């Protein structure tokens, strides 16, 4: 794909969308760490300086994608929770259902989990105050949305609902790194099966972690 010089706001938006779409396609093929600005520029058909006219860095592109994927996930999560959690169940049963749905939903979105994992250590670096503040404001809105979903089915959490929502995203990012080992590590696991103890299946490990977290913050008795 090649572009003529953008002269209108509509044309500039087309360029931005093309950059985001190309980055999204790359994330379907490779981990966040492998996405480079050079390859993104090549795929979108723009010189790197032209890509930087629309996004100040690779990290800025990925932060915008993270917010986009997070919004999509929360929309689907609302439907999943509505279908899978009956509000007349006992608290422990509702908690188990919520943990199962969260773990299943997130493990089906490896790109989102990979972005969660890279957020604090990579994506929020090499961006300006303006960009990271805009992203964090959007993140607050997403956290509010997720908190409201959790509170609907587990009102017993009270003020801990926000903390649990935040920890869910942090756990998904942290555990995803152990569920997608790089080729050299996969080879080591195959050569020495005992080492594969460190290879965690994301759905199972996330369900266990979220259940344990919920049991720790829900009221007793």
C-alpha positions, 0 to 999 in steps of 0.5 A: 500500500502506498499513499499520496500526501495527506491534505485533509483531516479525513486523509490523515485519519485514513493514514492513522487507521492504516498504521493501526491496522498494520500493527494489529495484523503484526500482533497476530503474527508475532509478540509485542516485543518483535513489533518494530517501527521499521517493519510497521513502516514497510507494511503500511507503505509509509516512510518511518518519518511519515509514520512518526507524523501520526504516532510519536513512537512504536509504543504510542501505536501499541498503547492505542491498540491496547485501549481498542482491544480492551474496549472490545473485550469489555463489551464481550465480557459484559455479555459473557457475565450476563449469560454465565452468572446467575445473581441468585447464586450463593456468593462463592458460586458467583465468585467461581463463575466470575473467575472462570469467565474472566480466565476463559475470556482473557485466555482467548485473547492472547494479544490483549494479554501480551499487551497487558504484560508489556504495558508497564515495562515497555509501552508506557516508556518512550512516549510523551507526557501528553500521550501517556496521560491521554492513555491513562485517562482512557484506562481509568474509564475502562477500569470504571467499566470493568469495576461496574461489571464486577460489582454487578455480580459480586457486590460483596466486594465493595471497594475491593472491586476496583482493585480486583479489576486492576489485578485481573489485568495485571495477572493476565499480563504476567501469566501470559509470559509463562504460557507462550515460551519463545522457541529456544525455551520450547526446545528446552522443555521438549528436551527436558520435560521436567523443565516444563513445570514452568510452562503455565497454561494461561486459562488454568493458571489465570483461573486459579489466580483469580479464584484465590484473589477473590477468595482473599478479598471477599467477606467471610461468613 
